[in-house]
Amino acid sequence: MMKLIKLAKKNFLSSFDMSKEEIIHIFNIADNFKNNDFDIKLEKKVLGLIFDKSSTRTRVSFQVAMSRLGGTTIDLNPTTSQIGRGEPIRDTSRVLSRYCDVLAIRTFNQADIKEYAKWSSKPVINALTDTEHPCQALADYMTIKEEFNGFKNVVLTFVGDGNNVANSLILCGALLGVEVRIACPKGYEPNPLIVKKAKETYTDKNLLKITNDPNSAVQGANVIYTDVWSSMGEENKKESKDKDFEGFTIDNHLLSKAKKDAIILHCLPAYRSKEITDEVMESKNSRIFEQAENRLHVQQALLACMLSS
């Protein structure tokens, strides 16, 4: 039976809160959960979910993961709790950490999740902020590892907005030594502080490339990844962004420039015919739904490592 390793840091607010060794350990535990080769019960443990943004995969995968571990989940909807009435984060966090054993929080500002973590005596997990989506990146790289039996010589190209998903792919890629290429229109590049952190971590700084040309970025890639062009909270920018992102759709033409065995990833929900065509999404290259399933397994592994004594 595999032994769980306690993570060095209490919280998981950023991909950089884990080491390469810890990420690989999460993958190994997740793989065992996926194959029903590992069973751990955390009865009486409670996961608190605070979601300021809507969610399907993150919410359900966390709830199912906690259930499979034998624990329970409390969904703290801001519209039906005092959070939505403006109770200070420091008050909410101190109270909830007396009730719950771990908190998973989806919010807008990275500063807010750091504030929760500052005042919480229990672990806090970033379930998405405007800056990062570290749980998604774990599922993404687990999917890549399954497909290519590791990360050696793997080229991951992300085509789209340099958003929270792109940021976490960059950081996690830096830790794992994966070549990451980000192709986005001018003005939509990833957070420069994230890029700086990643380049300081990469042993080979040339493994991170930021470009405005999707055609060159996908050349010889093993993985082509995309996301919606307008994230939650950007609905008012949708029309202008759709124009700015013309030529950044993952279609058969773009796919043909990648390796023949290249896989397609998308963190969902997808707007078919915008960032990705229906044909590509349903093609034999797609691993989008395997990727979605892996959210469950990596989060179950993450919770197990955080909550086991």
C-alpha positions in Angstrom: 0.0 0.0 0.0 1.3 3.4 -0.9 2.3 5.7 1.9 0.9 9.2 1.9 3.4 12.0 2.2 2.3 15.1 4.1 2.8 18.2 1.9 5.5 20.6 3.1 3.2 23.6 2.9 -0.2 23.8 4.7 -2.0 25.5 1.9 -2.3 25.0 -1.9 -2.9 28.6 -3.2 -0.5 28.4 -6.1 1.2 25.7 -8.2 4.4 26.9 -6.6 3.2 25.7 -3.2 4.3 22.3 -4.2 7.7 20.9 -5.2 8.2 18.7 -8.2 8.5 15.6 -6.0 5.2 16.5 -4.3 3.4 16.9 -7.6 4.7 13.5 -8.8 3.5 12.0 -5.5 0.0 13.5 -6.0 0.0 11.9 -9.5 1.0 8.5 -8.1 -1.7 8.7 -5.4 -4.3 9.9 -7.9 -3.4 7.1 -10.3 -3.9 4.5 -7.5 -7.3 6.1 -6.6 -8.2 6.0 -10.3 -7.4 2.3 -10.6 -9.1 1.5 -7.2 -5.7 0.3 -5.9 -5.8 2.6 -2.8 -8.3 3.1 -0.2 -8.2 5.7 2.6 -11.0 6.7 4.9 -11.2 10.1 6.5 -14.4 9.8 8.5 -15.6 12.9 10.3 -13.5 15.2 8.1 -15.3 18.1 6.6 -14.6 20.1 3.5 -16.0 23.6 3.3 -16.6 25.0 -0.2 -16.8 28.8 -0.7 -17.5 29.6 -4.3 -17.9 33.3 -5.3 -18.0 32.1 -9.0 -20.1 29.5 -10.7 -18.7 26.0 -11.1 -19.5 22.6 -12.4 -16.4 20.4 -12.5 -14.5 21.9 -9.6 -17.5 21.8 -7.3 -18.7 18.3 -8.2 -15.2 16.8 -8.3 -14.3 18.2 -4.9 -17.6 16.9 -3.4 -17.2 13.4 -4.9 -13.6 13.3 -3.9 -14.4 14.1 -0.3 -17.3 11.6 -0.3 -15.0 8.8 -1.6 -12.6 9.6 1.2 -15.5 9.1 3.7 -15.8 12.7 4.6 -18.6 15.3 4.1 -18.8 18.6 2.3 -20.6 21.8 3.2 -21.4 24.2 0.3 -21.2 27.8 1.6 -23.0 29.7 -1.0 -22.3 33.4 -0.6 -25.9 34.3 -1.5 -27.2 32.2 1.4 -24.6 33.0 4.0 -23.2 36.0 5.8 -20.3 36.0 3.3 -22.5 37.6 0.7 -23.5 40.4 3.2 -19.9 41.6 3.6 -18.7 39.8 6.6 -14.9 40.3 6.7 -12.8 37.4 5.4 -10.8 37.3 8.6 -14.0 36.7 10.7 -15.4 34.1 8.2 -12.1 32.3 8.0 -11.5 32.0 11.7 -15.0 30.7 12.3 -15.0 28.2 9.4 -11.7 26.8 10.4 -13.3 25.8 13.8 -16.0 23.9 11.9 -14.2 22.5 8.9 -11.0 20.6 8.3 -10.1 22.1 5.0 -11.5 24.9 2.8 -11.6 25.1 -1.0 -12.3 28.6 -2.2 -13.2 29.9 -5.7 -13.0 33.7 -5.8 -11.8 36.6 -7.9 -8.7 38.2 -6.3 -5.6 36.1 -5.3 -5.3 38.5 -2.4 -8.6 37.3 -1.0 -7.6 33.7 -0.9 -4.3 34.7 0.7 -6.4 36.5 3.3 -8.5 33.4 4.0 -5.3 31.4 4.4 -3.8 34.0 6.7 -6.6 33.7 9.2 -7.5 30.0 8.8 -6.0 27.5 11.2 -6.9 24.7 8.6 -5.6 24.2 5.1 -6.9 26.4 2.3 -7.1 25.2 -1.4 -7.3 27.5 -4.4 -10.3 26.3 -6.4 -9.7 29.1 -8.9 -8.8 32.8 -8.7 -8.3 35.4 -11.5 -4.6 34.7 -11.2 -4.3 30.9 -10.9 -6.1 27.6 -11.2 -3.6 25.2 -9.7 -6.0 22.2 -9.2 -6.8 22.4 -12.9 -3.0 22.3 -13.8 -2.6 19.1 -11.7 -5.3 17.4 -13.7 -3.8 18.7 -17.0 -0.3 17.4 -16.3 -1.7 14.1 -14.9 -3.5 13.6 -18.3 -0.2 14.4 -20.2 1.7 12.0 -18.0 -0.8 9.2 -18.7 -0.6 9.8 -22.4 3.2 10.2 -22.8 4.4 8.1 -19.8 6.1 11.2 -18.4 7.2 14.6 -19.4 10.5 14.1 -21.3 10.6 16.0 -24.5 6.9 17.0 -24.2 5.9 20.3 -25.8 2.7 21.9 -24.4 1.2 24.7 -26.5 -1.6 26.8 -25.0 -3.5 28.9 -27.6 -5.8 31.6 -26.2 -5.9 34.2 -23.4 -3.0 34.4 -21.0 -5.4 33.8 -18.1 -5.3 32.0 -14.8 -5.2 28.6 -16.5 -2.2 29.7 -18.7 -0.5 31.0 -15.6 -0.8 27.7 -13.7 0.3 25.7 -16.7 3.4 27.9 -16.9 4.2 27.5 -13.2 3.5 23.7 -13.0 5.4 23.3 -16.3 8.4 25.1 -14.8 8.5 22.7 -11.9 8.1 19.6 -14.1 10.6 20.8 -16.8 8.0 20.8 -19.6 8.4 23.0 -22.6 5.4 25.4 -22.5 4.5 27.7 -25.3 1.8 30.3 -24.9 0.2 31.8 -28.1 -2.1 34.8 -27.5 -3.0 38.0 -29.3 -1.0 41.1 -28.4 -2.1 42.6 -25.1 -3.3 39.2 -23.8 0.0 37.8 -22.6 0.3 35.9 -19.3 1.0 37.8 -16.0 4.6 39.0 -16.3 5.3 38.2 -12.6 4.2 34.6 -13.3 6.5 34.4 -16.3 9.4 35.9 -14.2 8.9 33.3 -11.4 8.8 30.5 -13.9 11.9 31.6 -15.8 13.7 31.7 -12.4 12.7 28.1 -11.8 13.3 26.5 -15.2 16.8 25.0 -15.6 16.5 25.9 -19.3 14.8 29.3 -19.7 14.2 28.6 -23.4 11.6 26.0 -22.4 9.1 28.9 -21.9 8.0 30.7 -25.0 5.4 33.5 -25.3 4.3 34.4 -28.8 1.5 36.1 -30.7 1.7 33.5 -33.5 -0.4 30.3 -32.9 0.9 28.7 -36.1 4.5 28.6 -35.1 3.6 27.8 -31.5 1.8 24.5 -32.4 4.6 23.4 -34.7 5.7 20.0 -33.5 3.7 20.2 -30.3 2.6 17.1 -28.3 -0.3 18.9 -26.5 -2.5 21.7 -27.8 -4.5 23.3 -25.0 -7.2 26.0 -25.2 -9.7 27.7 -22.9 -12.6 30.2 -23.3 -11.5 33.6 -24.6 -13.7 35.4 -22.0 -13.4 34.2 -18.4 -16.0 34.5 -15.7 -16.6 38.2 -14.9 -15.5 39.3 -18.4 -18.9 39.0 -20.1 -18.9 42.7 -21.0 -15.6 42.1 -23.0 -16.9 39.2 -24.9 -17.6 40.9 -28.2 -14.3 42.8 -28.4 -12.3 39.7 -27.3 -14.0 37.5 -30.0 -12.6 40.0 -32.6 -9.2 40.1 -31.0 -8.9 36.3 -30.9 -9.7 35.7 -34.6 -7.1 33.2 -35.9 -6.7 31.6 -32.5 -9.3 28.8 -32.9 -8.1 25.3 -32.6 -9.2 23.7 -35.8 -7.9 20.9 -38.1 -5.6 23.3 -39.9 -3.8 24.2 -36.6 -3.9 20.6 -35.4 -2.2 19.5 -38.6 1.0 21.5 -37.7 1.4 19.5 -34.4 2.8 16.0 -33.9 0.6 13.3 -35.4 -0.1 11.8 -31.9 -0.8 15.3 -30.4 -3.6 15.4 -27.9 -6.2 18.2 -27.4 -7.0 19.6 -23.9 -9.6 22.1 -22.8 -10.5 22.8 -19.2 -14.2 23.4 -20.1 -16.8 24.7 -20.5 -16.1 25.1 -24.2 -17.7 27.4 -26.7 -17.5 25.2 -29.8 -16.7 27.1 -33.0 -15.0 29.9 -31.0 -11.8 28.7 -29.3 -12.2 25.2 -30.6 -14.1 23.6 -33.4 -16.6 20.8 -32.8 -14.7 18.6 -35.1 -11.5 18.9 -33.2 -13.2 18.6 -29.8 -14.8 15.3 -30.9 -11.7 14.0 -32.7 -9.6 11.0 -31.8 -6.9 13.4 -30.5 -9.2 14.8 -27.8 -8.5 13.9 -24.2 -10.8 16.6 -22.9 -13.1 14.3 -20.9 -10.2 12.2 -19.5 -8.8 15.5 -18.4 -12.1 16.4 -16.7 -12.2 13.1 -15.0 -8.7 13.6 -13.6 -9.9 16.6 -11.7 -11.6 14.1 -9.3 -8.5 11.9 -8.9 -5.9 14.6 -8.3 -8.2 16.4 -5.8 -8.9 13.2 -4.0 -5.1 12.7 -3.7 -4.6 16.4 -2.7 -7.3 16.1 0.1 -5.8 12.8 1.3 -2.3 14.2 1.6 -3.6 17.3 3.4 -5.9 15.6 5.8 -4.1 12.4 6.7 -2.3 12.5 10.0 
